[in-house]
Structures are given as C-alpha cells and as structure tokens.
Amino acid sequence: MQDSLFGDTPQPDQTLCEGAVVLGGYARRLDPVIGGLLEALAQDAPFRQMETPGGRKMSVAMTNCGGSGWVSDRAGYRYEGRDPLTGRPWPEMPAPLRDLARDSATQAGFTGFDPDACLINQYLPGARLSLHQDKDEADFSQPIVSVSLGLSAVFLFGGLSRADPVRKIGLEHSDVVVWGGPSRLRYHGISPVKEGDHALLGRRRINLTFRRVL
C-alpha cells in the first residue's frame, strides 16, 4: 500500500475554515464494495478525458452517475441528463454512494443534503486538477461532498478569489471533505498525484464529488 504523503492523517472533524471540514477515514464503509461499484458504473458510462472549452484535454479521466452529469467540451462546462458518449442516461447513483454523501454532509453540519449528481474522477500518477470553483449548479445553498479513494493526494483549498492564499491538505484513502455555506464557492484543486499502488484501487486515485444540481 502507498505510504502516507504526510506524517499525520487528517483527523475526523478537522475544521479547515467556517463551513469546511475534513472527515478522516469516514468513507471506510465503501471498502468492501467500491471496486465492484466502480467497475459497473464504468461499464455503463466509461471514463474519458474531457476537453476544456479552450481545447485542452484534461489529465483527469471522468464519468458520472445520478440524474445529472457534469461535462466539458468546446461548448463549455455544464450538466446534462444523458452521457454524450453513449447517448444514454447516466447510471443511477448506487445507494451506498448516496447514503455516504448524505451522512457525510450531516456529520459536517449540513442536514437534508440529497445529491442528484456524482462526478467520478480517476487520477493516474501525474494527473492533476487546477484551481477552480464549483459554480455550474443552480443552488449554492447545498454543500459539496468530496470523497477521496485510492492513492494519496494533496488537496488545494483556497479562498473566494483565485489570488487568495492556498492551503495544502494531505488526503488519504477514505477521507471526505465537505464544504458549503460561506465556503461553498472557495477555489480548490489537486496537486499532481504521486506514483503508488493502493491495495484496493491499484495505481490510481478515485474522487467522488457529490452535488445538488437542480
């Protein structure tokens, strides 16, 4: 199993700022089922490297489950009810994932969260995600629930402006980050993922990002 990037793993309920918390190891319940769930979802809606509006191919491979799926191409960033690759609706969000998202939000102080979209990002070593805001949703009153699985990563958590200082937070397998309220539109990203081999997911990091779109 990959060694930790840092000497100490974030502890449960580690507050980052008002409205943002790391729940260390909160997604352990997924360990027995996550491999099968990911395989089934990828069969219905394969991972793909989407294109940015500027024409660049993302280093992260993505897919979705739930009623809406986040997509990017030359036409821009948006949510769609059907997978543009297959023409079919996105796979239904599995109950274990939905339940984890709801419970994580409640644990972080956001009751009543009911996600209708889960963006699934697959990072191979070297893949990264630049600083950005999650702002394609209709309702910013709902939090973001982000589940880290597989290889360790460095989570970049900034402010409400791209120029604000950025905090670097080490995330391990099964850590969950929840942010909402005054932190909902903070910039965030992932540093390039380091080489490694995780016992459950192999040479990759999987991130599940749950959102309420409509």
N, C-alpha and C positions, 0 to 999 in steps of 0.2 A: 504494500500500500504506500501511496505517496506520503512523504514526510510533510509535516506542517510547514507552511511558509514562515510562521512566527512561533515564538516560544509559548505563547498563550492563546488559546482559542477563545473567541468572544463568549462571555457567559450569558445565560438566559436573562432577558430583560435589560440588556445593556443599552442605555439610552444614548443616542447619538446627538439628538437635539430635540426640541419640542415637536412631538408628532412623529418621531422616527426612532425605531428600536431594532436591535438585533436579538433574535431568539435563538440562542446557541443550541444546535442539535435538535431543534423542535420537529424536524421532518423525519426523524429516525423511523417512524411508523411505516414509511414508504419502502424501507429496505427490502422486505420480502416480495414486494410486488412491482417495484419500479421498472425492472428490466423488461418484464412482460408487457407492462403498460406502454412503455416507450416503443417497443417493437410493433405492437398492434397499431398504435397511432401513426407510426411512420409508414406502415403498410398502406393505410388509407390516405395519408397526406404526407408524402415523402419530404424529408429535409431538403432544402435548396438554399443556395446563396443568392439572396435577392439583390436587386440593383437599386442604387440610390437615384434620386431624381437627377443628380448630376452625371449619372452614367457609370459610377464606380460599382464594382461588385463587392459586397460585404464579405469580410473574412469569416463571419459567423454564419453557420447554416441554420435555417429557421423552418418551423412549421407551427401549426396552431391546432387547438381543439376548443370546442364551445360554440355558441351561437354566432360569434363574430371572430374573424381572424385578421390580424394586422398584416398588411402587405406594403411593399415598397417597389416602385418601378419609375420609369421616366415620367409617369403621370403624377407622382407624388406619394406621400405617406397617407394611409387611410385604413379603415376597416371594411371588410367585405364578408358577406354571408356565405360565399362559395369560394372554394380553393381555385384560383385562376389556373393552376397547373393541371387539375383534373376536371374542373367544371362541376364538381360535386360539393355539397355542403361539407363544412369542416366536420371532423369526427366529433361525436358527443363527448363532453368533458367527463371523464371517469369519476365516479362517486368518491373514491379515495382522494383524488386531487381536489375536488370541490370542497370536501369536508375539511381537508387540511387548510385550504385557503381561508375558509370561514373561521375555523378555530384559531388560526394564527392572527387574523385581524382582531378577533375578540380578545385574545391574550394581550395584544398591543393596545387595547383600549378603543377599538373601532367596532362597535356592535352592529349587527344587521348587514354585514357585507355579504353580497351574493354575486360572485363573479359570473360574467357571461362570456369571458374570453380568457384564454390562457395561451400566451406566446411561449413557444418552446425553442430555446436557443441551444445549439450544440457548438461548443468551442473545442477545437483541436488545439494542441500546443501551438502557440504563436498567435492565435486568434484574439481579437480584442474588440471592444465596443467603445467608441469615442463618447465624450460627454454629450449628453442630450437631456431633454425634458420629455416626460410622457404627457403629451398635451393633445393627442388626437381623439380623446374621449369626450363625450358630451357632458359628463358630470364630474367635476373636480372635487366634489364633496366626498367621494369614495376613495379609499386608500389604494395603494399599490402593495401587493404581497409578492415578494421575490424569493424563490426557493433555490438554494444552491446545492447541487448534487455532483458527485464525482470529484474531479481534480480540484485542488485548492485554487483560490483566486484572490486578487486584490481588488476590492470594491472601491471605486472612486465616488465620493459623496461631497458635492459642492454646495453652492448656495443658489439663490434665486436668479443670479446673474452669472453668465459664463465666466466672467472675470473674477468671481469670488474665490477665496481660498478653497482648496480641495483637500478633503481628509482621506487618507488611505486606510482601509479596514480589511484585515485578513479574514477571508471566509473559508470555512471548511465544509466538507460534505455534511448535509442536512441542516446547515444554518439557514435561518429565514430572516429576511429584512423586511420590515413593514414601515411605510412612511405615508403620511396623509396630513390632513388639516393644514397647519401653516407650513408644513414641509412638502406638501403634495407636488409642487412644481420645482423642486430642487433639481439641479443638474446632477447626473450620475453616469457612471460608465464602468468598464472593466479593463484593467491593465492586461497586456499580453499574457496569456496563460502559459505557465511553465510546463516543461516536459514532465511526464509522470505516468503512472499506471495505477489506477484505482481498482480496488478489489471487486467492486460491483460493476462499475461502468467502464473500466479499461482506460484507454488513452484519450479521455475526453472529459469535459465539464458540461453538465446539462443545467440550464437555468430555466425555471418555470416562473413566468411573470403573469400573475392574475390581476385582472382589471374588470371594472364595471364600465362597459362602453356606452350603453343606452340608458 
